[in-house]
Amino acid sequence: MATRLDLLLFAHAQASEPEQVIELDLQHRSGDHWHVEVEGVGIGCCYGYRAFGPLQSGSHGFNPSKVLLDPCARAIAGWPVYQRGSAVGATPNTASCLKGVVTERDHFDFASAPRPRHRWQKSVIYELHVGGFTQGPGCQVSPECQGTLLGLIEMLPALQELGVTAIELLPVMAFDPQDAPAGRFNHWGYSPLSWMAPHPGYLVSDDPLQGRQEVRQLVAACHRANMEVLLDVVYNHTTEGSQAGPTLSWRGFGDSLYYHQNSRGDYLDVSGCGNSIAANRPLVRRLILESLRCWAVELGIDGFRFDLGIALSRGEDLAPLETPPLFEAMEADPELSDLKLVSEPWDCGGLYRMADFPARRVASWNGRFRDDLRRFWKGDDRSVWPLGQRLSGNPDLFGGQPAPMGRTITFLTAHDGFTLADLVSFDRKHNLANGENDRDGDNHNNSWNHGVEGPSTDPAVNALRDRQIRNLFSSLLLAPGVPMLLMGDEVRRSQGGNNNTWCQNNPLGWMHWQPDARDLDLRRFVRRLIALRQQLASLINPEHPVPDTPQRRGGEQGQLWREWHGVERHKPDWASWSHCLAWSLHDAQHGPLLWCGMNAFYKAMHFDLPAAPAGWSRLIDTALPAGSDLPQQPELWLPAGIPLESRSLILMVAAPLAGTINLPA
């Protein structure tokens, strides 16, 4: 425990020495809390701390040579002079430190921009990087706003047109851009410097006091566009890294409090970044909750996605807890009760809890959905049975029952991994540009290049890749769960085979704003597919489980059940060598409503159709040319069966239902 604190008051953001130093001794401490009242200090004051204690060291622990950033500071100054390296060792860093800035703590104006509050059943999430989405060749964002939160406002009409209901932003809390290999900069932001302040690189104004207002402007614009804003938050580790890392904030105030350590004081690491936050401890938990309230109540954010969130469920000695105190407190907090909460269910220490994630209101990223759908369309053996489980709501993962609504986020791609275009164009990662000799990034991608590694001029290869992208998109948006799309997948954005662009603030990490005709064809397909999903939400993403057989009593209108098929009706082939599957949804009063056939075999197959009293209409056929693969007006289909080309998907809709579907041009 610290024995003394110095409060440093600076005349301005770039000051190399404090104007005033106020010493806090044990008279200014109550329990674990230090306090002092300073007259004449107001909004805009720049400040920092020094901590003194028995564990003074040049590597970690109390190090009074370092100026510490207040973990509760809502704004940060001093970025032009900041040097990460000066926060290591025993040399003073006063001239190159970051400083907290006293700010207002007003609440967001929900009266003029209320939360959209979309139900999970109708939610479609779009994951994007603020800087990457608002710059690049062809980007129409005004030059002064490119790469910023305000620039994202200018692109909201494009997202509205696509049909997404929520944007999920990669980290926008202040992070250390210098936490990267030599000659590169941290682009993604998974190296937090603060859990309260917005990242200055995403702000138009140089005035740190304006940062919070720019966040509010973006959130208000999204709310008025009927879109929710979710933040990717990193509470499992900080940018201070291992014992050899810099002393910037948390470590200097009490590394044995904030970080998991063993009996020798060595940091325990399940984040892969050198340290792990001890979220089980009361003061740490309180700080995280204050951060959540800061962004949700003061800045208007609608929900959070917790990076490596299951790591926050670990207790002392990293033991997993069945009732993690952080999530208990989060779910009991009335100011956080109406937020959307999502988590990665894994960490780098091997803990993986998806269906049994230890928090009632937290949805999990469904990595099994991603992997199993990739494997099926790639043509792997033993992939049909897992596909059936994913398409019926993951009962094998949730104790025999489909996942409750809002408990699983289905996705095929995310920032971490290949884009969808690269998934069908590369057999292996190509990460040499990251400067780590291709060691970084996942080696197991379930990808397939379809005969050529990387870009191809072969029309047949490109046609097959385009079809596979449509197969994957259709499978995602016709499945139960809450779907998430990755920035640019709808226009075949490529990262050149790089599956870990965390340090690529260049075209590899930017949005694709110069689409060709093929890209625009795909975007139209995705836009119509999202609209179709919304109009069929009560069928393909029902609030209640859909059984595989009708209720024996039967007869109630609106009662749904699912039937599984192979090329013949009621004969699904679950064998290890199978590559085909079909399913249909039935209503007790109207008979079959939907039929979907999926053929991942290298040959065409002919499927029998269930008898529909009023006939079928073909709505999706990924083997057809662009525009006809998902037309505005479905085609009436009279035969009793239908051929599926190799590696293609077809969705049939009962004719009366087809007449109610209205798709965009």
C-alpha positions in Angstrom: 0.0 0.0 0.0 1.3 3.5 -0.8 2.5 5.6 2.1 2.3 8.9 0.3 0.8 10.5 -2.9 1.8 13.7 -4.6 -0.9 15.5 -6.6 0.7 17.4 -9.5 -1.1 20.4 -11.0 0.2 21.6 -14.4 -0.3 25.0 -15.9 -1.2 23.5 -19.3 -1.1 20.3 -21.3 2.4 20.6 -22.6 4.0 21.7 -19.4 7.2 19.8 -18.6 7.0 20.4 -14.8 4.1 20.9 -12.4 3.1 24.3 -11.4 2.1 23.1 -7.9 2.8 19.9 -6.0 0.4 18.9 -3.1 1.7 16.2 -0.8 -0.9 13.8 0.6 0.2 11.9 3.6 -1.6 9.4 5.8 -3.9 12.2 7.1 -5.4 12.3 3.6 -6.2 8.6 3.5 -9.3 6.8 4.7 -8.9 3.1 4.3 -7.9 2.5 0.7 -9.1 6.0 -0.4 -6.9 9.1 -0.7 -8.6 12.5 -0.8 -7.9 16.2 -0.8 -9.8 19.4 -1.5 -8.0 22.0 -3.6 -9.6 25.4 -4.0 -9.4 27.2 -7.4 -9.2 24.0 -9.5 -11.9 23.8 -12.2 -12.8 22.4 -15.6 -9.7 22.1 -17.8 -7.1 21.6 -15.0 -4.3 19.2 -16.0 -3.0 17.0 -13.3 -1.2 13.7 -12.4 0.0 11.8 -9.4 3.2 10.3 -8.0 2.9 7.3 -5.6 5.5 6.4 -2.9 5.7 3.1 -1.1 7.8 0.3 0.2 7.9 -1.5 -3.2 9.7 1.2 -5.1 11.3 -0.3 -8.2 12.3 0.6 -11.7 10.3 -2.2 -13.2 7.0 -2.4 -11.3 5.4 -1.5 -8.1 5.6 2.0 -6.6 7.9 4.2 -8.7 7.8 7.9 -7.6 9.8 8.9 -10.7 6.8 8.3 -12.8 3.8 10.7 -13.2 0.6 8.5 -13.1 -2.6 9.1 -15.1 -5.7 9.1 -13.0 -7.7 5.9 -13.9 -10.9 7.9 -13.5 -9.9 10.9 -15.7 -12.6 11.5 -18.4 -10.1 13.3 -20.6 -6.3 13.1 -21.3 -3.8 15.8 -22.3 -0.2 15.7 -23.3 -0.3 13.4 -26.3 2.1 15.4 -28.5 5.0 15.0 -26.0 4.0 11.5 -24.7 6.8 8.9 -24.9 6.0 5.3 -23.9 9.6 4.4 -23.3 10.1 7.2 -20.7 7.6 5.4 -18.4 10.1 2.5 -18.0 12.9 2.4 -15.6 13.9 5.0 -12.9 14.3 8.1 -15.0 11.6 10.8 -14.4 9.0 11.0 -17.2 7.5 14.3 -16.1 8.3 16.1 -19.4 6.7 13.3 -21.5 3.9 12.1 -19.4 0.1 12.0 -20.0 -2.1 14.2 -17.8 -5.6 13.8 -16.6 -8.0 16.7 -17.4 -10.8 17.8 -15.1 -14.1 17.6 -17.1 -17.8 17.9 -16.7 -19.7 14.7 -15.8 -23.1 15.6 -17.4 -25.5 12.9 -18.4 -26.4 12.1 -22.1 -29.5 13.9 -23.3 -31.8 10.8 -23.8 -34.8 13.1 -24.1 -33.7 14.4 -27.5 -32.0 11.2 -28.7 -33.6 8.2 -26.9 -32.1 4.7 -27.1 -33.6 2.7 -30.0 -33.9 -0.4 -27.8 -34.1 -3.0 -30.6 -35.2 -6.5 -29.5 -32.5 -9.1 -29.9 -34.8 -10.9 -32.4 -34.6 -8.0 -34.8 -31.0 -7.0 -34.1 -28.2 -7.2 -36.8 -24.8 -6.0 -35.6 -22.1 -4.5 -37.8 -18.6 -4.5 -36.4 -16.4 -1.7 -37.5 -13.2 0.3 -36.7 -13.9 4.0 -36.4 -10.6 5.0 -38.0 -10.7 2.3 -40.7 -14.3 2.9 -41.7 -13.9 6.6 -42.3 -10.9 6.9 -44.5 -9.2 5.4 -47.5 -9.3 5.9 -51.3 -12.8 6.9 -52.4 -14.1 7.7 -48.9 -16.6 10.5 -49.0 -16.0 11.7 -45.4 -15.0 15.4 -45.3 -11.2 15.6 -45.1 -11.1 17.1 -41.6 -13.3 14.3 -40.2 -11.6 11.3 -41.8 -10.6 8.7 -39.2 -12.9 10.2 -36.5 -16.1 9.7 -34.6 -17.6 12.7 -36.3 -16.6 11.2 -39.7 -18.6 8.1 -38.8 -21.8 10.3 -38.6 -21.3 11.1 -42.3 -21.4 7.4 -43.2 -24.5 6.5 -41.2 -26.8 6.7 -44.3 -24.8 3.9 -45.9 -25.3 1.7 -42.8 -29.0 2.6 -42.7 -29.4 1.5 -46.3 -27.7 -1.8 -45.6 -30.2 -2.4 -42.8 -28.1 -3.0 -39.7 -29.6 -2.1 -36.4 -26.4 -1.7 -34.3 -22.8 -0.7 -34.9 -20.2 -2.3 -32.7 -17.1 -0.1 -32.5 -13.6 -1.6 -31.9 -12.1 0.1 -28.8 -12.6 3.9 -28.7 -11.4 4.3 -25.1 -7.9 5.9 -25.0 -5.2 3.4 -25.9 -1.5 3.6 -26.5 -0.7 3.8 -30.3 3.0 3.2 -29.4 2.3 -0.2 -28.0 3.4 -2.0 -31.2 6.5 -3.4 -33.0 9.2 -0.9 -33.9 8.2 1.2 -36.8 4.5 0.4 -36.5 1.5 1.8 -34.5 -1.3 0.1 -32.6 -4.3 0.5 -34.9 -7.1 -1.7 -33.3 -6.8 -0.2 -29.8 -6.6 -3.3 -27.6 -4.0 -1.7 -25.4 -6.0 0.5 -23.0 -4.5 3.5 -21.3 -7.8 4.6 -19.8 -11.2 3.1 -19.3 -12.9 6.5 -19.1 -11.5 8.9 -21.8 -12.1 8.7 -25.5 -9.1 8.1 -27.8 -7.7 11.4 -29.0 -6.9 9.9 -32.5 -10.6 9.6 -33.2 -11.4 13.3 -32.3 -11.6 16.3 -34.6 -10.9 18.8 -31.9 -7.5 19.1 -30.2 -9.2 20.3 -27.1 -9.5 17.3 -24.7 -12.6 18.8 -23.2 -14.4 18.4 -26.5 -13.8 14.7 -26.8 -16.8 13.7 -24.7 -19.1 15.9 -26.7 -17.9 14.4 -29.9 -18.8 10.9 -28.6 -22.2 12.3 -27.6 -22.7 13.7 -31.1 -22.0 10.3 -32.7 -24.3 8.5 -30.3 -27.1 11.0 -30.8 -26.8 10.7 -34.6 -27.0 6.9 -34.4 -30.0 7.0 -32.1 -31.8 9.4 -34.5 -30.9 7.0 -37.3 -32.5 4.2 -35.3 -29.2 2.4 -34.6 -27.7 1.3 -31.4 -24.0 1.8 -30.5 -22.1 -1.0 -28.8 -18.5 -0.6 -27.6 -15.8 -3.2 -27.7 -14.3 -2.8 -24.2 -11.0 -4.2 -22.9 -11.1 -4.7 -19.1 -9.1 -7.9 -19.1 -5.6 -6.3 -19.4 -4.0 -2.9 -19.9 -1.2 -1.5 -22.0 1.2 -1.6 -19.1 2.1 -5.2 -20.1 4.4 -7.4 -18.1 6.8 -6.4 -15.3 9.1 -5.0 -17.9 6.4 -2.7 -19.3 5.8 1.0 -18.6 4.4 2.4 -15.4 1.6 4.6 -16.7 -1.4 4.4 -14.3 -2.8 1.2 -12.6 0.6 -0.3 -11.9 1.9 2.8 -10.2 -1.1 3.1 -7.9 -1.1 -0.6 -6.8 -0.1 -3.4 -9.2 -0.7 -6.0 -6.6 -4.3 -4.8 -6.4 -5.1 -4.4 -10.1 -3.2 -7.3 -11.6 -3.3 -11.1 -10.9 0.1 -12.1 -9.5 1.7 -15.2 -8.0 3.3 -15.4 -4.5 6.6 -14.0 -6.0 4.9 -11.0 -7.5 5.1 -12.3 -11.1 2.2 -11.2 -13.3 -0.2 -14.0 -14.3 -1.3 -13.7 -17.9 -4.5 -15.1 -19.5 -4.8 -12.2 -21.9 -1.8 -12.8 -24.1 -0.7 -9.3 -23.4 1.5 -9.6 -20.3 -1.0 -8.9 -17.5 -4.5 -9.8 -16.4 -6.9 -7.5 -14.5 -8.1 -8.9 -11.1 -11.8 -8.0 -11.7 -12.8 -10.1 -8.8 -11.5 -7.5 -6.3 -13.9 -4.8 -4.9 -11.9 -1.7 -5.9 -11.1 -3.0 -9.3 -14.7 -4.0 -9.8 -15.9 -0.6 -8.7 -13.6 1.1 -11.3 -14.9 -1.1 -14.1 -18.5 -0.3 -13.1 -17.7 3.4 -13.0 -16.3 3.1 -16.5 -19.4 1.3 -17.8 -21.6 4.0 -16.2 -19.4 6.7 -17.7 -20.0 5.5 -21.2 -23.6 4.4 -20.8 -25.1 7.1 -18.7 -22.8 10.1 -19.4 -22.1 9.4 -23.1 -25.2 7.4 -24.2 -23.7 4.1 -25.3 -26.2 1.3 -25.7 -24.2 -1.8 -24.9 -20.8 -3.4 -24.5 -18.8 -6.3 -25.9 -16.2 -7.6 -23.5 -12.9 -8.6 -25.0 -11.9 -11.9 -23.6 -14.7 -11.4 -21.2 -14.5 -14.8 -19.5 -11.2 -13.7 -18.0 -13.2 -11.3 -15.9 -14.7 -14.3 -14.2 -11.4 -15.5 -12.7 -10.8 -15.2 -9.0 -7.6 -15.5 -6.9 -4.9 -17.7 -8.5 -7.0 -17.3 -11.7 -9.5 -19.9 -10.5 -12.8 -19.7 -12.5 -15.8 -18.4 -10.4 -19.3 -19.7 -10.8 -20.7 -16.3 -9.7 -18.2 -13.7 -10.7 -18.8 -10.6 -8.6 -18.2 -8.2 -11.5 -21.1 -9.6 -13.6 -23.3 -9.9 -10.5 -22.8 -6.2 -9.8 -23.3 -5.3 -13.4 -26.6 -7.1 -13.7 -27.8 -5.6 -10.4 -26.9 -2.0 -11.4 -30.2 -0.2 -12.4 -28.2 2.2 -14.6 -26.9 -0.7 -16.6 -30.1 -2.8 -16.6 -31.3 -2.0 -20.2 -28.0 -2.4 -22.0 -27.0 -5.0 -24.5 -24.1 -7.0 -23.1 -21.9 -9.4 -25.2 -18.7 -11.2 -24.4 -16.1 -13.4 -25.9 -16.5 -16.7 -23.9 -12.8 -17.6 -24.1 -9.4 -16.3 -22.9 -5.8 -17.1 -23.6 -5.6 -19.3 -20.5 -7.8 -22.0 -22.0 -11.1 -21.1 -20.3 -14.0 -21.4 -22.7 -17.6 -21.0 -21.4 -20.2 -20.1 -24.0 -23.5 -21.8 -23.2 -22.7 -21.7 -19.5 -21.2 -18.2 -19.4 -21.5 -17.2 -15.8 -23.8 -14.2 -16.2 -27.5 -14.4 -17.0 -27.8 -11.3 -19.2 -24.6 -11.6 -21.2 -24.6 -13.0 -24.7 -21.6 -15.0 -26.0 -19.8 -14.9 -29.3 -20.6 -18.3 -30.9 -17.2 -19.5 -32.2 -18.6 -22.9 -32.9 -21.1 -21.4 -35.3 -18.3 -19.7 -37.2 -16.1 -22.8 -37.4 -18.8 -25.3 -38.2 -20.4 -23.2 -41.0 -16.9 -22.6 -42.5 -16.1 -26.3 -42.4 -19.4 -27.3 -44.1 -19.1 -24.9 -47.0 -15.4 -25.7 -47.3 -16.5 -29.3 -47.9 -15.0 -31.0 -44.9 -16.2 -34.4 -43.7 -18.1 -34.7 -40.5 -19.6 -31.3 -41.0 -23.3 -31.9 -41.7 -24.4 -32.9 -38.1 -22.7 -29.8 -36.6 -24.3 -27.7 -39.3 -27.7 -29.0 -38.3 -27.1 -28.1 -34.6 -26.1 -24.5 -35.5 -29.1 -24.1 -37.8 -31.5 -25.3 -35.0 -30.2 -22.9 -32.4 -27.2 -24.9 -30.9 -29.1 -27.4 -28.7 -25.9 -29.5 -28.4 -24.3 -26.5 -26.6 -27.2 -25.5 -24.5 -28.3 -28.6 -22.7 -30.5 -30.0 -25.4 -32.6 -26.9 -25.9 -32.0 -24.1 -28.5 -30.1 -21.0 -27.1 -32.5 -18.5 -25.5 -32.9 -15.3 -27.4 -30.1 -12.9 -26.9 -27.6 -15.5 -25.5 -25.6 -16.2 -28.7 -24.1 -13.9 -31.3 -23.6 -15.7 -34.6 -20.9 -14.6 -36.9 -18.6 -15.8 -39.7 -15.9 -13.2 -39.5 -14.7 -10.5 -37.1 -11.8 -8.1 -36.8 -9.7 -10.9 -35.5 -9.2 -13.2 -38.5 -9.8 -13.3 -42.3 -12.4 -11.1 -44.0 -15.1 -13.1 -45.8 -13.4 -12.4 -49.2 -10.1 -13.6 -47.9 -11.7 -16.6 -46.3 -12.5 -17.9 -49.8 -9.3 -16.7 -51.4 -6.5 -17.9 -49.1 -5.5 -21.2 -47.6 -3.1 -19.6 -45.1 -2.5 -16.3 -43.4 0.0 -13.7 -44.9 1.0 -11.5 -42.0 4.6 -10.6 -42.8 3.6 -6.9 -42.9 3.0 -7.0 -39.2 6.8 -7.3 -38.5 6.5 -10.5 -36.4 7.8 -13.0 -39.0 4.2 -14.3 -39.6 4.1 -15.7 -36.0 1.0 -13.6 -35.1 -2.6 -14.4 -36.1 -4.5 -17.7 -36.0 -3.1 -20.6 -38.0 -6.5 -22.5 -38.1 -8.9 -20.5 -40.2 -11.0 -23.2 -42.0 -10.4 -21.2 -45.2 -10.1 -22.4 -48.8 -8.6 -20.6 -51.7 -10.7 -22.6 -54.3 -7.6 -23.4 -56.3 -5.6 -20.2 -56.4 -3.9 -18.5 -53.5 -4.9 -14.9 -53.4 -6.5 -12.8 -56.2 -7.3 -14.6 -59.4 -8.1 -13.7 -63.0 -9.8 -17.0 -63.6 -13.5 -16.3 -64.1 -14.5 -19.8 -62.9 -12.5 -19.4 -59.6 -14.0 -15.9 -59.0 -17.5 -17.1 -59.8 -17.1 -20.0 -57.3 -15.7 -17.6 -54.6 -18.6 -15.2 -55.1 -21.1 -18.1 -54.7 -19.4 -19.3 -51.6 -19.6 -15.8 -50.1 -23.3 -15.7 -50.8 -23.7 -19.2 -49.3 -22.0 -18.1 -46.1 -24.0 -14.8 -45.8 -27.3 -16.7 -46.4 -26.4 -19.3 -43.9 -25.6 -16.7 -41.3 -28.7 -14.5 -41.8 -31.2 -17.5 -42.1 -30.0 -19.0 -38.8 -31.3 -18.4 -35.3 -29.2 -16.2 -33.0 -28.2 -12.5 -33.3 -26.0 -12.1 -36.5 -22.9 -9.9 -36.6 -21.3 -8.8 -39.9 -17.7 -7.5 -40.3 -17.0 -4.1 -41.8 -16.6 -4.4 -45.6 -17.6 -8.0 -46.0 -20.7 -6.8 -47.9 -18.3 -5.4 -50.6 -15.7 -8.1 -50.6 -13.1 -6.1 -48.6 -9.8 -7.9 -48.6 -6.8 -7.6 -46.2 -4.5 -9.3 -48.7 -4.6 -12.5 -46.6 -3.6 -10.8 -43.4 -5.7 -12.2 -40.6 -4.4 -9.9 -37.9 -4.3 -6.3 -39.1 -3.9 -4.8 -35.5 -1.0 -2.6 -36.5 -2.1 -1.7 -40.1 -3.5 1.8 -40.2 -3.3 1.7 -44.0 -5.5 0.3 -46.8 -5.1 -3.2 -45.3 -7.1 -2.0 -42.2 -9.4 0.5 -44.0 -12.8 0.1 -45.5 -13.1 -0.6 -49.2 -14.7 2.6 -50.7 -14.0 1.9 -54.4 -16.3 -1.0 -55.2 -16.5 -2.6 -58.6 -19.7 -4.1 -60.2 -19.1 -7.4 -58.4 -18.8 -5.7 -55.1 -22.0 -3.7 -55.6 -23.9 -6.8 -56.7 -22.9 -8.5 -53.4 -23.9 -5.4 -51.4 -27.4 -5.5 -53.0 -27.6 -9.2 -52.1 -26.7 -8.6 -48.5 -29.1 -5.6 -48.2 -32.0 -7.7 -49.5 -30.9 -10.6 -47.3 -31.0 -8.5 -44.2 -34.4 -7.1 -45.2 -35.7 -10.7 -45.8 -34.4 -11.7 -42.3 -36.3 -8.8 -40.7 -39.5 -9.8 -42.5 -39.2 -13.4 -41.6 -37.9 -12.8 -38.1 -40.8 -14.6 -36.4 -39.9 -17.8 -38.4 -36.2 -18.0 -38.8 -35.4 -16.3 -35.4 -38.3 -17.1 -33.2 -38.6 -16.1 -29.6 -39.6 -19.6 -28.6 -37.8 -22.9 -29.5 -39.0 -24.7 -32.7 -39.3 -28.4 -32.2 -38.3 -31.0 -34.8 -41.7 -32.6 -34.7 -45.2 -31.1 -34.4 -47.0 -31.1 -31.1 -49.2 -34.2 -30.8 -52.2 -32.1 -29.9 -51.5 -29.9 -33.0 -53.8 -27.5 -34.8 -52.9 -24.2 -33.1 -52.3 -21.4 -35.6 -48.8 -20.1 -35.4 -47.3 -23.2 -34.0 -44.1 -24.0 -35.8 -41.9 -27.1 -36.2 -38.9 -28.0 -38.2 -38.3 -31.0 -40.5 -34.9 -32.2 -41.7 -34.3 -33.6 -45.2 -31.6 -34.9 -47.5 -32.1 -35.2 -51.2 -35.2 -37.1 -50.3 -37.8 -35.8 -47.9 -37.4 -36.8 -44.2 -34.2 -38.6 -45.0 -31.3 -36.3 -43.8 -27.9 -37.8 -44.3 -25.9 -37.2 -41.1 -23.1 -39.5 -42.2 -19.5 -38.3 -42.0 -19.2 -38.2 -45.8 -22.3 -36.2 -46.4 -22.2 -32.7 -47.8 -25.9 -31.9 -48.3 -28.7 -30.9 -45.9 -32.2 -29.4 -46.2 -34.7 -28.1 -43.6 -38.2 -26.9 -43.7 -40.4 -24.9 -41.3 -44.1 -25.8 -41.0 -47.1 -24.2 -39.5 -50.0 -26.2 -38.0 -52.6 -24.4 -40.1 -50.7 -23.6 -43.3 -48.3 -26.5 -43.8 -44.8 -25.8 -45.0 -43.7 -22.2 -45.1 -40.0 -22.3 -45.8 -37.6 -24.9 -47.3 -33.9 -24.4 -47.5 -31.5 -26.7 -49.4 -27.7 -26.5 -48.9 -25.3 -28.4 -51.2 -21.6 -28.3 -50.4 -20.8 -31.2 -52.6 -18.7 -30.8 -55.8 -21.5 -32.1 -57.9 -25.1 -30.9 -58.5 -27.8 -32.7 -56.5 -31.6 -32.9 -57.0 -33.8 -32.4 -53.9 -37.4 -33.3 -53.3 -39.6 -30.6 -52.0 -42.4 -30.9 -49.4 -45.9 -30.5 -50.9 -47.1 -26.9 -50.4 -50.8 -26.5 -50.8 -50.5 -23.1 -52.7 -47.1 -23.9 -54.3 -43.6 -22.6 -53.8 -41.7 -19.5 -54.8 -37.9 -19.6 -55.3 -36.5 -16.6 -53.3 -32.7 -17.4 -53.1 -30.5 -19.4 -55.4 -26.9 -18.6 -55.0 -26.0 -20.4 -58.2 -28.0 -17.9 -60.3 -26.4 -14.7 -61.7 -26.2 -11.6 -59.6 -29.6 -9.9 -59.3 -31.4 -13.2 -60.0 -29.8 -14.9 -56.9 -32.1 -12.9 -54.6 -34.6 -11.0 -56.8 -37.2 -8.5 -55.6 -39.9 -10.7 -56.9 -39.6 -14.4 -56.2 -40.1 -16.9 -59.0 -43.1 -19.3 -58.8 -41.9 -22.9 -58.7 -44.2 -25.7 -59.8 -42.1 -28.9 -59.9 -42.1 -31.3 -57.0 -38.3 -31.1 -56.7 -35.5 -28.7 -57.4 -31.9 -29.0 -58.6 -29.1 -27.5 -56.5 -25.8 -26.8 -58.3 -22.6 -27.8 -56.6 -21.8 -25.5 -53.6 -25.0 -23.6 -53.6 -28.0 -22.7 -51.4 -31.7 -22.3 -52.3 -34.5 -20.9 -50.2 -38.1 -21.6 -51.1 -41.0 -19.7 -49.6 -44.6 -20.8 -49.7 -46.4 -18.8 -52.3 -48.8 -16.9 -50.0 -45.9 -15.9 -47.7 -43.9 -14.9 -50.7 -46.5 -12.4 -51.6 -46.0 -10.5 -48.3 -42.2 -10.1 -48.8 -41.0 -6.6 -49.9 -37.3 -6.4 -50.7 -35.3 -3.2 -51.6 -34.2 -2.5 -55.1 
